[in-house]
Amino acid sequence: MYFKSAIEKLKAETHVFKVGTYKSAVEPYIRDDMSDEAKEANKAWLTAIWTQYKTSVAEARGLDVNNFDEKLDVFLQKFEQVGGDFAKYALDFGWVDALKTREQALQEIVAVVGENKNGMGFNAISYKNYLKIIKPALPNMPNDIDKVAVIVAKGIILNGTKKPGQIGGDSTAKLLRKARYDDTVKSVVLYVDSPGGSAFASEIIRQEVENLQAVGKPVVAVMSTYAASGGYWISAGADKILAAPSTITGSIGIFGMFLTFENTLDYLGIHTDGVGTTEFAGIGITKTLNPKVAAIMQRGIEHGYDQFISLVADKREMSKDQVDQIAQGRVWIGETALELGLVDDLGYLEDGVKAAAELANLETYDTQYIQRSLSKSELFWKGLLQNASVSFEGAFEVKKSSTILNLVKEITADLEAVAKLNDPKGVYAYCLACEL
């Protein structure tokens, strides 16, 4: 969604500071459509992922890869052959192996894993009970076996301390410090699944990666769904970087943006005035932005971009010009990132753990997830609530929202994504395409 006309109707002024031809995260607030540069970049990585998908599924199903790009008239002709039956279409053209009722499917699973105790289903365990088994309320007893620590960095990178699901500059740095001071931890895997966020918080986390390396503990960055912008920032200094073939990464660039509402307030008859001791006094959302202040902010963004590409150039053994050519805020997928030198290899978490063990010369080791330590009180309530939650399962029904309400929620979510960014300098390394 693009909000330029809406912002104009609110008489607000949008102030954008960025570096990078392809840094399109701010476009929804300054345009009513996608720029040609953003279309070019997005089309490139989407096409690459689509090719991966087609190739993989075609090989698995024994299909012609051209089946994936048929035109609507071709599809309609084939659809008419099966009388408008989607299920029969899937069967006749090789997308599924059989059509079965729920009961038939249930009995097929029973034949493999057995029947449950009441005879009304197959032998299974609920997700919540499974979590209780693999994550017991009582902590595991420590041992002295050498360990490869796994630290998960998932979500938007924000300043400060954040709960799991978001990356806090302070809280994630604390996990890295915890691994550094644990003598049984010999190497670390940083498992990154992030579109970026605060440039300041990203740098705090990156410094902790360096601190681990300084005490002789290798760090392997493993990129999951995406590790772009700030997600790449925190990965760049690792001893080895792995990405999945379809990982969205790169987006090396930064931006700053805020709105001012002097025209909105003037329309409402509200004005701001006062005195100050310097020209910096009174800067805020209620007054027109001084062009000199805007120039200062733009220069700061340019410095941040130079810092970013210098970091990548240093850690990836490339020249700044080489990095700049593949940076500019442009998004790449894992396969292309490997060709460009942004990652060292293609792989997944288990590959990262093996690589971290090899870098630390470990033959025998355990894998340990580093998480925030729970207090005795938190452990008690965690166990209690896990047991109690089973009793309430299915007790409440959530009604479906209307289409209009869903649209409002979507618009609100887009705006909140920017509103919750809290970098103290207002500088962000954030990948909008990753969120899409």
N, C-alpha and C positions, 0 to 999 in steps of 0.2 A: 504494500500500500504506500501511496505517496501523498504527503500532507501539505505541499507548498501552497496550494490555493486555499486550503483551510486555514493555514497560518496567516496568510494575507488577509483573509476575512476577519481574523481575530486582531488584525493590525499589528501583529508581532513582527519583530525583526530577527532574522536568523543570522548568526555570526559563526562562520565556519573557518577553521584553521586546519590545513592538512598538507601532507606531502604524499605524492604518489598518484600517477595517472589513473590507477585502478582502485584506489581506496574509496570504495563506493558506499561505505557504511553510513555516510551522512546524506546520501542522495534523496532518501524519502522526505527529508525536511527542506530541501532546496530545489526540488524538481517535482514535476507531475508525471514523469515517466522515467524509464531507465535510460541512462546514457549509452551511446554507442560503445564506449570503452568497457562499461560494465557488462553489456550484452556480449561483447567479444570474449571477455575473460570468463564469464559464467558459462557461455556456450561451449568453450573449450573444455573446462573440467567436467561439465555435465555430459558432453559427448564421450569423453574418455571413460567415465564411470558407466555410461550406458553400454559402451562397447564391451567393457569387462563383464557386465551383467549378461548381455546377449551371448557372449562366447561361453561363459560358465554354464548357463542354463541350457544352451543348445547342446553342449557336450554331454551334460548330465542326462538330458532327455532324448538324445539322438535325433535332434531336429535340425533343420536348415536355419542358419542364423538369419536369413532374410525374412523368416516368418515374423520377426519382431518389428519390422518397419513397414508392414503392409499398409496401403492406403485404406481409407474408410470404405470406398466403393468395393474393394476386394474383400474386406472383412464382411461387408453387408451381403455380398454374393454367397460367401461361405456360410454365413449365419442363416440365410434363407434355406440352404440345403438341409439344415438341422431343425427347420421349423421354428426358429426363434428361441431354441432351448440352449441356454448358456452352458448347462452341465453337459449336454450331449456334444456341444461344440468342443468343450474341453477334452472330452473322451475321444471323439472322432479324430481330432487333430493332434493328439499325443501329449496334451498338457497334463493329463491325469491318467492313472492306470485303471481305475475302476470307479463306478458310482455305487455308493452304499448308503443305506439308511443309518441313522445314529445307532440303532440297536445292532445292526450288522457290524458296524465299525467297533462297537463296544465288545462284541463277542470275539472279534479278531484280536483285540488287545488282551482279552481274558485268556485266549489260547496261548499267548506269549508269556504273560506275567502272572497269570492265575487270578482267581476270584477273590474279592475281599471277604471279610468275616461274615457280613450280613447277606452275602450272595447277590447283592444288587449292583455290583460294579466290579471294576478290576482292582487288583492289589496296588495301592498307591499311598503316598504320604502327602498331606497338605503342605502348601508352600510355607505357611507360618511354622508348622511343626518341623519342617526341614531346616528352616533358619535357626530354630532353637537348638537343633542338634549340631549344626556346623558352627553356630555362634553361641556357645553356652553362656549363661549369665555369669558363672564363675570364670575368672581368667585362667588360661592355661598355665601350668607350672613352668617356670623358666628352666632352660637347659643350657649347657655350655657348648652345644654343637654350633659350628660356624654357620652363619645365616646370610642369605641374600634377602635384603629387606625390600618390600614393595610398598611404595607410597603412591596413593591414588590422588591425582589432581584433576578433579572433574567439576565442570561448570564454569560460570563466568568468573574471571579473576577480579576480586574486589579488595579494597584496602581494609586492613584490620583483621579481626577474628570472625570466621564464618563457620557455620555448621556444614557437615557433609552434604554434597550437592552443589556447593559453591566453593570456590577457592579463595581463601583469605590470605592476604600477603603475610600476616603475622601467624595465623594458625597453620598454614602449610609450611612456612619456614620453621615453625616449632617442631613439626613432624620430622623434617629433615635434620634438625638439631638432635632430636631424640635418637635417630639412627646414628648420628655422628658420635654421640657419647656412649652408645651401646657397644661394648667391647666384643660382643659375639657377632655383631653385624660387620661383615667384611666387604660387602658391595651393596649398591642400591639400584633398584629399578624405579624410575619416575614414570608412572603410567598416566599419560596426559590425554585428557578428553575435554578440550576447552577451545572456545572460539576467541579467547583472549579477554581483555577488559582493561583494567588499570595498568598503565605503564609503570607507575611507581611500585605497585605491589608485585608486578612481574619481576622488576629488578631486585626487590627484596628476596624473592624466592630464588632467583638465579644466583645471587651472592651466596646463599646457603648451599647450593650445588657446588660452588667453588670451594666452600669451606670443607665439604666432605672430601673433595679431591685432594685438598691440602693436607689432610691427615692420612692419605693413602687409600681412600675408599673409592673405587671406581663407580661411576654413575652411568647407567644406560637409560636413555629416554625411549619409551615405547609409545608411539602415537596411536590412539584408538580411532574413533569416528572422525574427530578433527583435532588438530593441534596447530591452530593458525593464529597469526598476529601475536598477542601475548602468550598464547599457547606455544608458539614457536620460540618466542623470547626465552621462556623458562627451560626449553629443551636444547637450545643452541649450544650451550657449553658442555653438554654431556660428552663422555668419552666415546660413546657410540649412540647413534640415533637409528631406531627402527620405525618403519611405518607400514601399515597395511597397504596393499595395492590401491585401495579406494579411499584411504585417509585423505581428508581435505587439510592441506597445510599451506605454508607460505603466508600470503597476505602480509608481507613485511612492510609495514607502514604505520603511521600514527595520525591521529586527528584530535582536534578539540572543537567543541560546539556548544553554544548556549543561545537562548532567546532573550531578547529584551522587549519590554512591553510599554515603551514610552508612548507610542501612538495609540495603543489600546486604552491606556489610562487617560490620555488627552481626550479621547472620544467620550470617556465616562466623566470627564471633568475633574480628573485627579492629576495633580502635578507634584513634582519633587523639586525642592530647592534647599539651599543651606550654604554653609561655608566650610572650608577645610584648609589645612596648613600646607598641603602639597597638591600637585596636579593629579595624584592618584586618589585623592579623597572623593567619595561619592560614587565610585564605580559600582554598578549593580544593574539589576534587571529593570529598574524604573527609569533609567536615563539613557540617552543616546550614547553609544560606545564611541569614545574618542579614537579617531583614526590612528593616533600615535600609540595608544594602548593596543589597538588591534595589530599594529606592526610589531610591537613587542611580543605579543602572544604568537604571531606567525613565526617570528624568529625563534622563539622557544620550541615550537613544533618542529621547525627545520633542524634545530640542534638535536632534538629527540630522535628524529629520523636518521641523522648522521650517526648518532650513538648506536642505534639499532643495526644499521648496515655495517658499522665498524665492528660491532660485536660478532655478527655473522661472518664477516670477512676474516676476523682473527681466529675464530673457533673452527671455521670450515676450511681454513687455509686457501682463501680466495682473495682476490683484490676487491677493493670497494666498488670499482667500476663493474666488475663481474656481478657482484651482489646487487648493485643498483639496477642492472639490466633485468634481473629476474625478481626484483622486489616491487617497488611502486604500488604496493598494496595488492598485487595480483595473487589470485588463488591457484594452487596446483593440486593435483592428486598425487598419491604416494608414488605411483609408477613414474610420473614425470619428475617428481621431486628427487627421485634416485638418479635419473639422468642428469639433472641440473646440479647435483652435488649437495642438495639440502639435507638429504638423509644418507646413511651408510648402507642400509640394506632393507629389504622387505621382510616383514615378519610380524609376529603377534606376541602376546604377553609371555607365553612359555619360551619363545625364542629369546626374548629379552632377559628372562631369568637365566637361561643357559649362557648367554653372552656375558652377563654380569658375573656369573660364577667363573667363567673362563678368564675374564680380566683380573679376577682376584686369585687365580690359580687354585680354585677349590675343586676337589674331586668328590668330597662328601659334604653335604650341606642341607640345611632346612630352608624353606621359604617362609618368611614372616611378614605379615601385613602390619605396618606401623600405623596405629590409630591413636586418637586422643584417649588418654587413660581416664576411665570412669572412677568416680569416688565410690566409697562403700555404699553410700546412700543411693547413688545412681544405679549401681549394680542391683541393689535390693528392689528398687522400683521397676527396673527393666524386667527382671524376672517375674515380678508380680503382674505387671501389665501385660506381658506376653501371654501369661496363663489366662488372665481375665479377658483378653481380646477375643479368644476363641468363643467365649460365651455370647459375645455380641455380634459375631460374624453373621451377616445376612439379616440383622434385625432392622436395618434401615434401608429404605429404597430412595435412590436419588432420581428425581424426575428429569426427563430430558428437557433441555432448554430449547426455546424457540430459535428459529433461524436468525431473527433480528438480534436476539440476545447474544447468540454466538458471535455474530459480526461485531457487536459492541465490545465483547470480551476480547476479540482478536485485535481490535484497534487499541483497546486499553493496554493489552499485553505488549504491543509494539512500542507504545509510548513509555510504559513502565520499564522496558528493557534499557532505555536511555536514562530514565529518571533515577534508577537505582545505582548507576555507575557513580563511584564516589572517590575517584582519584583526587588527592589533595592539590595537584597542579592542574586538574582538568584536562589531562593528556591521556589518550586511550589508544591501545593497540588492540583493535576489536574487528572481528570478521562477520559482517552482516550475512554474507552468503552461507556461512556455517549454520546460522540459526535457521535458515530456510531449508 
